[in-house]
Amino acid sequence: MDVLAHNREFWNRRVAEGNRWTVPVDAATVQQARAGRLELLLTPTKPVPMSWYPPLAGLPTLCLASGGGQQGPLLAAAGCQVTTLDYSPRQLAQDRLVADRERLTLATVEGDMADLSCFADESFGLIFHPCSNCFAENVLPVWRECFRVLRPGGVLLAGFNNPVRYIFEDALYVNDVLTVCNKLPYRDSDHLDDPAVRKRIVDEHDALEFGHTLEDQIGGQLRAGFVLTDMFEDRFDPTLEAISKYLDTFMATRAVKPPLSAG
């Protein structure tokens, strides 16, 4: 199964269905961003601390796998020179919709988060990468490409799943029962012979997901050359899923590409 094509169509459909992560921001939220008040999400509920952002005025910024009419337009309203890369054309169209409506300058590029070859080395000063690399088969190329296209001193803000989410039988934890049945790292594509997984992926057209290890999520950033400077954890509303009653299963990291040493 072609993972990229399958997941592209999943997100195209989610736009038509009005999924939470595909709904364009309203004019009032854009106006707040213009006034310097940003409440952007890398994870389900906690806004990114303002202290995590570098100075935004004129900052070349890549919103990575971040279409949907939310983060990109708000960063543009805050003064960034934004490029949004996403593999879903309908998600990118949501960014353009807000940009046109609010007279914002914003570029969109259709592409794979693990292949940023369309961008030159050191093109950006900020990368905003909300929880989306669970849809990538291999996260290590994502971090290597982020490091390459960031300029020295540039900042990577990333959100991702704790892989513990994938050890249980069902992502929705039906009837609040948490049944451990999967080993980590987890790949939906390795379980298509399981009738329940096949029904969810093939018949119900759900996305293919990948539960990357923390060694690849955090260690991968470090091995790519980044220096981690901060992190936080987050969870969904506990009324929506059982696991969120017990622990945080998402995290966000702030990482910096080291500046060039003097001399």
C-alpha positions, 0 to 999 in steps of 0.5 A: 500500500502506498502510504503517502497516497493513502494518507493524502486521500484521508486528509482530503476527506477530512477537510470535506468532513470538517475535522478539527484540524482542517477548520480555518481560523476565524478573522478574530483569531487572525487579528489577535495574531496581528497584535502579537497574541499567538495561541498555536497548537503543536499538540491537542490542547496546550498552546505553545509558550510565547517564550519558545518563538524567536523574533517573528517579524520577517522570519522565514518560516516553514509550517511542516505537514501543517496545512488546514488553515490554522498555524500557517496563516496565524504565523503570517499574521504575526509577521513571518514569511510563511511557507506551508508544506503538506501532502494534502492539496485540500489542507493547503487550500485551507491555508490559501483560503485564510490568506486570501480572506485576510490579505496575508502573504503565504506560500503553499507547497505540496510535498512529503515532510521527509523530503524537503529537497525543493528547499535550499540549505538554511532557508528558514529561521523557524519550523513549526511541525505540529503532531503529524509525523505519526503518518510518516513511515520513518521519522529520522529523515524528517529531522535530518531535513529540518536540520538541513533547511534551518539556518544556524540558530534556527528553531524547530518546534515539534509535536508528536505522539508518545508511542505508548498510544499504540500498544493498545487494541484500539485507538479509541479505547472502546468502553474505557478498556485498555487492552495491551496487544501491540509491540513497539515500534508500531506500524499499521501497515504491518497489521493489515492481515488483522481483520480489525485493522484491515477494516479500519484502514481499507474499508473505513479509509482511516489513516495509516499510522506509525508509533515511532519510538522516543529514541527516534523522536527525541534521539533523532533530533539530537543525532540530526544535530539539534540541541533541545532547549525545552519540552512539555507534555499534553493529552486529549480531553479525558472524556474522549478516550480512556488513556487520557484519564491516566497519562499524557500521550503527546509531547512538544519539543523546542530544539535549536540548530546550533549557531556557527561558532565564531572564528 
